[in-house]
Amino acid sequence: MKSCTYCGRENEDGAVTCQECGVEFAPSPAPTEDTGAKVTSAERFEKVVVLDSEVQAELMDEVLSGRNIPHILQSYHDSALDGIFQASKGWGVVLAPAAFIEEIQAALAEIRRQSQEQPEP
């Protein structure tokens, strides 16, 4: 059995997503020495930042993967409600261990700053 890092529910070893909350199970890359923190398998992932759009989510995923920061991108899109909550809540959230909160927030701030500097066509 494996525990969901988001909600803590026990799932079968072969499960791809959590039966309780739907978070996808993926092997988290081990942090490198440059991150300065180690993640234990028992450490829970928590909501770190809210993302505004799918493009921003893709950029964050690229940046965090490049820095070997363990993370999960969770969209607020619900196919049953056709994404109705995304307009008020944003695209979704980044879930990660508490040890990486400041680094993730700084990365998102940099992405937002760069997107504001881009001249509109």
PyMOL commands that set and color helices and strands:
alter all, ss='L'
color gray80, all
select helices_A, chain A and resi 33-35+54-66+79-81+86-89+98-117
alter helices_A, ss='H'
color red, helices_A
select strands_A, chain A and resi 2-3+10-11+46-51+72-75+92-96
alter strands_A, ss='S'
color yellow, strands_A
deselect
rebuild
show_as cartoon
